[in-house]
Amino acid sequence: MKIFRGILCALLVSCVAFTFIFGYKKISEQKLKNPIVNKSVLTLWQIDSFEGGTGSRKQFLLKASREFERVNKDYLIMVVEHTVSSAETAFKEGNKPDMISYGAGLNISNPTQMKVNTNSELGLIGKKHYAVCWARGGYVMIRNVNMQSSKDCVVVSVGANNLSKTAYLLSGIKSDEVEFLQANEAFQLFANGKAKYLFGTQRDLFRLKNRNMQIEVEGIEQFNDLMQYLSILTLDTSKHSVCESFANFLLSEKVQKSLSSLGLFSVEYQVEYSDDNLAKIQNTSFLHTVSPLIGKKNLESISHFANMAINGDANSLNKIKNMII
């Protein structure tokens, strides 16, 4: 046993000595072959201000970020999900991301000018882009074909941060009865056959897919505020350049056409849908929207005027028209 221990100790001493004498050279050679790169981290906040069709916009951006990082190897993009309120709190605490994906109505201070490859005028201030629309939804009027009723009963789906009441008013649709309800409540009323029409969005079309309900769909072209924008907030010159590259990557044909995984649409390219009703939204252009930088107070003012117009104040509708673009 003592002889065995002696042999074992001798082997251990030999191994340690060999490592110090020769091993460090191998380690250095390995470092030269695979140098450790200090990567810069870019932060991207994702905020859902309206309901999409399906899937997660955060996951979509994460996938796009990983593909972008394969080419831009010195950078990593960290995608952080926020609500409107949590983003506002973070801003008040002095925190801000390098980039932000958001909808109209969020108070954003000092977005920077972007050089982007787009034909869209959305996000322009003067002739300069301070935001780009990388995805959009759309309003639709959905009719229950099987519901026999002499009255045109319409239920309008009202989202928390979007202007569906404004969209309905500007659509010029006339109905015998109209009711404005929260999104889930409006959908259930229509799906249960208690309303002939649902003024909703692409989200409702996805919800109706498994209902086997026979419907007719008409896209709304007068107004659409269901836009997902990207703005750059960083003042770091090198980071800003990479953020611009990412914005252009997000607007590329390959990424834009993959918006079908979100049930959303592009302002640049044709997103292919086998569902004819979804295709109608893609093929419906819109005349008016609101600026992505309109701010919370102005968005609340539009909502206030919409409520007044619904209650019969014709002048309020004119005030809305003066606030939209």
N, C-alpha and C positions, 0 to 999 in steps of 0.2 A: 504493500500500500504506500509506504514511504517513497519507494522507488517511482511509483506511478505519479505521486504528487510532484516529485522532483522533475519528472519529464514534462508534466503539464505546465509547471511554472516556467520551465525553460522555453517551451513553445510560446507562451504568452509574452515573455520578455522579448523573444525574437520578433514576434508580430508587431509589437509596439515600436521596436527599434527600426524595423523595415518601413513602417508608416512614416516615421519622422524623417528617415533618410531619403526615401524614394517616393512615398505617397503624395507629399505636398505638391510635387511636380505634376502628377496626374490630375490633382484637384485644380491646379492653376490652368492646365491645358483644357479641362472641362469648362471652366469659367470663360475661357477665350472662345470656345466653340459655341457656348450658350450664354452670352452675357445677360445679366439681369437688367431689365429696362424699367426705369421708374415711369409709370404711366400716369398721365394727368387724368383726373376724373371730372367729367362734365355732369352737372345735375340737370335733370329734366323733370318738371312737375307736370303731372297729368290730372286734369280736372274735368269731370263729366258734368256739364251744365244742362244737358238734355239726354233723354233716353235714346240709345242706339237701337240697332236692329237685333243683334245677337253678339255674343262674345265680349271680350274685354279690350278696351282701348289701351289700357296699360300693357297688357300682354302683347298686343299688336306692336306697340312702340318698343317693347323689350326685344321682340324678334327683329324688328328693323334695326335696332341699335347693335345687336350682335352681328348682323350682316355688315353694317357700316364699319364696325371695329375690325373686321377682317382686312379691310383696306387701309384704315387709319389705325395702325397698330400701336401708336403712342398714346391713344386715348381710350378711356372707358366711359360709357354713358350710364349713369345711375338714374333709373326712372322711379320717381316717387309719386304715389297716388295721394291726392288731396281732395277734400270737398271744397266747395266755395268758401265756407266759413273757416275751415282750418287753414286755407291759403291766406285768407284775409288776416287771420290771427298771426300767422308766420310773418307776413309782411310788416305788421305793426311791431313785431318783436325784432325787426331789423334783418330778417332772413329773406334771401331771395335766390332763386335758381339761376343757372346760366341760360336755360331755355324754359319756356312754359307753354303747355298745350291747354287750351281753354276755350270757353264760349263767351259771347258778348255779355257785358254786365259786371265783369270782375274789374275791380280798380287796380290797374297796372301802372306803375310809375316809371316813366322814362324808358320805354322800349327803344331799342337801337335800330338804326336803319339797316335793311337787309338787301343784299344783291342776290336775287333769286330768279330762276328760270321759270317764269309763269306768264301766261297771257291774261290771267284773271286780274281784275281791278280790285278785288276784295282785299282789304288791308292796306290800301293806298291812302296816304295823306299827302295831298298835292300830287306829285308824280313819283313819290318814294314809298317803298314798301316798309311798313313797320310790323306787319303781320302777314301771314299767308294761310289760306284755307287749305288744309290737307285732307279734310273729309267733311261731308255734309249729309244732312237728313232731308226730309221734305214732308210737307203737310198733304193730306189726302182726304177726300170725301168718300166714305165707304157706304154703300147701300146694301141692305139685306134684301136680296131679290125675292125671297120667299115670303116676306112679310107683307100681308095684304092690309093696307090701311089707306084711308082717304086723306089722312093728315100727314104732312111732311114733318115728322118729329125728329129733331136733330139733337144729339148730345155731343158737346164739345169737350174733348179731353184736354185738361189744363195741367201743364207741367209746372214744377216748382220755379224754374228759372228761365222759362221760355215764354214767348209772346203769342200763345195760341189764340187768345181772345182777339188780339190785333189781327192775326192772320185771318180769322173768321170774318171779322168786320170788313176787312179790305177785300175779301173774296167776292163780296156782293151777293152772297147766297141768301135767298129769302126763304123763310120757313114758317110754318104755322105755329110750331112750338120749338123752343130752343132751351136747352139746359146746359149750364157750365159746371162740370164736375171734375174732381181730381182724376188723374189718368186711370188708375185701377178701377175706380167706381164707374167711370164712364164706359170703360171696356166691358165690364160685367153687365151693365144695363143693356148694352147693345148685343152682346153675345147671348144674353138670355132672352132675346127677342122682344124687348120692351121699348126699343127705339128703332125707327126705320133707317136712320142715318147716323153714322159716327164720323165726326170731324176729328181725325187723329193724325198719326204719323206712321212711318215705316215700322215702328215697334208694334203697332196694333196689327199690321199685316202678318208679322211673324207669330203673334199670339193667336191669330185666327187660323193659321195653317193647319193645326190639328183639330179644328172644330168641325170640319166638313161642312162649313156654311157656304152657301152660294152667294157670292158678293159681286158687286160691280164697283170699280175704283176709278176715281177721277183725280188727277194731280192738281194741286193748287199752285198757280203761277204768279199770283199778285204779290205775295209776300212770303219770305222764308228767313227765319233767324236761326235755323238749326245748323250752325256752322262750328266746326272744330278748327281753331286757329293755332298757329305756332308763332311765338315771338321770341326774340333774343334779348336778354337782359344784361348779360355780362359786359363789362367795360374792358376786360382783358383782351388786348388785340389778337394774340395768338389763339385764344379760346374762341373769340368771335369768328375768326376765319373758319375754324372747324365747325362751329355751330351753323354757319352759312352752308357749308358743305353738307351737313346733315339735313338741313332744311331742303336743299335741292335733291338729296337722295330720297327724302320722304315724298317729294313731288315727282319722282321718276315714274315712268310708265309701269315698270314692273311692280313697284310698291303700290301705286294708285289702283292698278287693276286687281290687286289682292284685297282691296277694301270689301270685296264680297264676303270675306270671312267675318266682317263686322256687321254686315247688313247695311252698310253705308255707301255713299256715292262720291264721285269725284267731280270737281269743277273743271278738270283738265282732260280726262279720258273717259271712254265708255266702259263702265264696269258691267261685265256680263252677268245677267241673271236669267235662269231658265223660267222663273216665275214671272208671268206677264204683268202682274200687278206691281211687283217691285221694279220691273223694267219701266213702267209708266212714270215712276218717280225719277228714275235716271234720265228719262227723256223729257221731263218737264223742266223747262227753264223758269227762272223767277225774275220778276221785275224790280222788286224792292227788298231791302234788308236793313239792318242797322250796323253801324260801324262796330268792329270788335273792341274799339277803345271808347265806346259810348259812356261807360262808367255805370256804377250801380244806381246813383240818384236819377240819372236820365232814364235808365231802364224802368225804374220804379214810377217815374212820371208818365211814361208811355202806358204802363199797366193801369195807372190811375185814370188816365184819359180814356182808356178802353172801357173801364168800368162805367165811367160817366156816359160814354157813347151808347153802351148797352142799355143804360137807363133813359135814353132818349135825348141826350145832349148832342145835337148835330155839330156844334162848334168844336167839340172835343175830337172828333174824327179829323177835322182840319188841322188841329194841333199835332195829332199823331203824324199826319202826312208831312208836316214841316220838320219832324224829327228823324224821319227815316231817309234812307238814301236809295 
